[in-house]
């Protein structure tokens, strides 16, 4: 038996992105999931967010990476993954999260106070 990844078309991906942004305070679009991040940048973003937020949504983009990149680029203007959103507003990738954390601003940003 071979594993067949879920096939998602652009319309399905756009709907998933829209739904995730509308229904969650903090969303991390990442490669992999909370239990098994599939890239170092996604793992770093997950670690940074987890310092301040217990409850947040993660979306694994790997089942349809090109479609997720295109859909997220439409929303954020950013092509790379991971991408973090707070209340539907694009915050940035792991590098931006790290900068905010170094400046002591990440907790307030994730709370929606920034």
C-alpha positions as CSV (number, residue, x, y, z in Angstrom):
1,X,0.0,0.0,0.0
2,X,1.4,3.4,-0.9
3,X,0.5,6.7,0.7
4,X,-1.4,9.0,-1.5
5,X,-1.3,12.6,-0.3
6,X,-4.5,14.5,-0.3
7,X,-5.0,16.3,-3.6
8,X,-6.4,19.9,-3.2
9,X,-7.1,22.3,-6.0
10,X,-6.7,26.0,-5.8
11,X,-10.3,26.7,-5.0
12,X,-10.3,24.2,-2.0
13,X,-7.0,25.8,-0.7
14,X,-8.4,29.3,-1.0
15,X,-11.5,28.2,1.0
16,X,-9.3,26.6,3.7
17,X,-7.1,29.7,4.0
18,X,-10.2,32.0,4.2
19,X,-11.8,29.7,6.8
20,X,-8.7,29.5,8.9
21,X,-8.2,33.3,8.9
22,X,-11.9,34.0,9.7
23,X,-12.3,31.4,12.5
24,X,-9.0,31.7,14.5
25,X,-7.3,34.4,16.5
26,X,-3.8,33.1,15.7
27,X,-3.0,30.9,12.7
28,X,0.3,29.5,11.6
29,X,0.5,28.1,8.1
30,X,3.4,25.7,8.3
31,X,5.2,22.7,6.7
32,X,4.0,19.8,8.9
33,X,2.0,20.0,12.1
34,X,2.5,20.7,15.8
35,X,3.7,17.3,16.5
36,X,6.0,16.9,13.5
37,X,7.2,20.2,11.9
38,X,8.8,19.4,8.5
39,X,11.2,22.3,8.3
40,X,13.3,24.3,10.7
41,X,11.6,27.6,10.1
42,X,8.2,26.1,10.8
43,X,9.6,24.5,14.0
44,X,11.0,27.9,15.1
45,X,7.7,29.7,14.4
46,X,5.8,27.1,16.3
47,X,8.2,27.4,19.3
48,X,8.0,31.2,19.3
49,X,4.2,31.3,19.2
50,X,3.9,28.5,21.8
51,X,5.7,30.6,24.3
52,X,2.8,33.0,24.6
53,X,-0.3,31.2,23.1
54,X,-1.6,27.8,24.2
55,X,-4.5,27.8,21.7
56,X,-3.8,28.6,18.1
57,X,-4.5,27.0,14.8
58,X,-1.9,25.4,12.5
59,X,-2.4,24.5,8.9
60,X,-0.1,22.0,7.1
61,X,0.6,23.4,3.7
62,X,2.5,20.3,2.4
63,X,-0.5,18.5,0.9
64,X,-0.8,21.3,-1.7
65,X,2.3,23.5,-1.3
66,X,2.1,25.3,-4.7
67,X,-1.6,26.1,-4.2
68,X,-1.1,27.3,-0.6
69,X,1.9,29.5,-1.6
70,X,-0.3,31.1,-4.3
71,X,-3.3,31.6,-2.0
72,X,-1.3,32.9,0.9
73,X,0.6,35.3,-1.4
74,X,-2.7,36.8,-2.4
75,X,-3.5,37.5,1.2
76,X,-0.1,38.5,2.6
77,X,2.1,39.4,-0.4
78,X,4.6,37.0,1.1
79,X,5.7,33.8,-0.7
80,X,7.6,31.9,1.9
81,X,6.3,29.5,4.5
82,X,5.7,29.6,7.5
83,X,3.3,32.5,7.7
84,X,1.6,33.8,10.9
85,X,-1.6,35.7,11.1
86,X,-3.3,37.4,14.1
87,X,-7.0,38.2,13.7
88,X,-6.6,37.8,9.9
89,X,-3.7,40.2,9.7
90,X,-0.4,38.9,8.4
91,X,2.4,39.2,10.9
92,X,5.3,37.4,9.2
93,X,7.5,34.3,9.1
94,X,9.8,32.9,11.7
95,X,12.3,35.6,11.2
96,X,9.8,38.4,11.9
97,X,8.5,36.5,15.0
98,X,12.1,36.1,16.3
99,X,12.7,39.9,15.8
100,X,9.4,40.7,17.6
101,X,10.4,38.4,20.4
102,X,13.9,39.9,20.8
103,X,12.3,43.4,21.1
104,X,9.8,42.1,23.7
105,X,6.8,42.7,21.3
106,X,5.7,39.2,20.3
107,X,3.4,38.5,23.3
108,X,1.5,41.7,22.7
109,X,1.4,41.1,18.9
110,X,0.0,37.6,19.4
111,X,-2.6,38.9,21.8
112,X,-3.7,41.4,19.2
113,X,-2.6,44.4,21.3
114,X,0.1,45.6,18.9
